[in-house]
Amino acid sequence: MDKKHLFICYPKCTTCQKAKKWLDDNGIEYEQRDIKEHNPTGTELDNWWRKSNLPLRKLFNTSGLLYKSLSLKDKLAKMSDAEQLALLATDGMLVKRPLLITGDKILVGFKEPEWEALR
């Protein structure tokens, strides 16, 4: 990775902290964006989802309090992709994090072997 990437995180999240440390330890340049202060837009989320090749439900932070309080486990299956993307765009705390946007590839969550493959 020779150019700057977009690292979207929630600074209080321990997984995000581990990912940030990994980026720093590996000398990878990035621009950090706090997902709570600057929630991704519906257009950004749609673009990243399509590039990620993941099922849309994988973009949801299923362990988050907001996800649970909205009972989304039962509701997502009945929602269209557009409705799910619009919902994700309402609050960054619904979005799985961290996200690393590397141009042509999107990494959702921090799984070190996946991130290693980008180096």
N, C-alpha and C positions, 0 to 999 in steps of 0.2 A: 504494500500500500504506500504509494509515494505521494499521494495528494491528500488534502484535508478532507475529513469525513464528518458527517453529522452524527453526533452521539446524543440521543434523546434519553433523558433519565429523570428520575425523581431523586434528588440528592440525599434524602433521608433513607432511601431503600438500600439495604445491605447488599443485595445482588447488584444493584447499580454501582455501589461503591467498589465491589470486587471487579466489575467490568472496567471501571475507570482506572483502577490500579493496574489492571492488565494492559490497557492501552498505554498508560504512562510507562510501565516497565518495559514495554516492547517498542517504545519510541514512535508510536503512531500518532500523527497529528490529527486533531479533531476539533470541531466546534461543538461546545456543549450547549444543550438547550434543556431547560427545566420544563418537563411535561406539564407540571401543575400551573406554572406561570404562562406558558405559551403552548396551549393545547394544539395538537395537530388538527388541521382543517380536514373536512370531508374529502376534498380533492387530494390532499397529501396522503391520507389514509388509503384511499382507493388506489392511488398510484403505487404505494408501498406494498399493499396487499397483493396486487397483481404481479409485482416483481418478486415477491417472496415465494410464490408458488405454494403457499400454505392455505389450508382451509381458513375462511374468514374468522371462525370462532377462535383460532389460535392467536388472533390479535387482541382478544379480551383478557384482562387481568382477572382470571377466575378465582384467585385467592384473595382479591381485594374486598374490602368492606362494602364499597358501593355496589359492586357486582352482586354480592350476596343480599344486600338490603333491597335491591331492585328485583330480586328473584329471577335473575336473567338465565339461570341454568334451564329453567322450564320455558322461558319466553323466546329465546333465540331461535329455536327450531321453527317457530311460527312466523318469524320476521324475514322479510326479503333482504337481499344483500344491501340494497340502498338504505333500508331502514336501519340495519345494523351499523353501517358506516356513519349514518347521520347520528345515531346514538353514541358511537365512539367519539365523534367530534364534539359532543356536548361537555365532556369532562375527561381530562387527561388521566385521571385516576382509574378510568375504565380500561385504559390501553395497557397491554402487556409491555413490560419494560425490563431492561433497557432495549432501545432500538439503535442499531448502527446502520446508517445508510451510506453505502460505499459506491454509489453511482449505479452500477448494474445489479447489485446484490443488496438484499436487506436481511439483517440478522435480527431476530425477535427473541428476546430473552438472552441470558448469558450462559452459553454452553461452550466452555473453553475449546474443545476440539473443533467446533465449527468456526470459531474465531481464529484459531491457529491456521486453518486452511486458507485464510485470506492473506497471510503474511508472505 
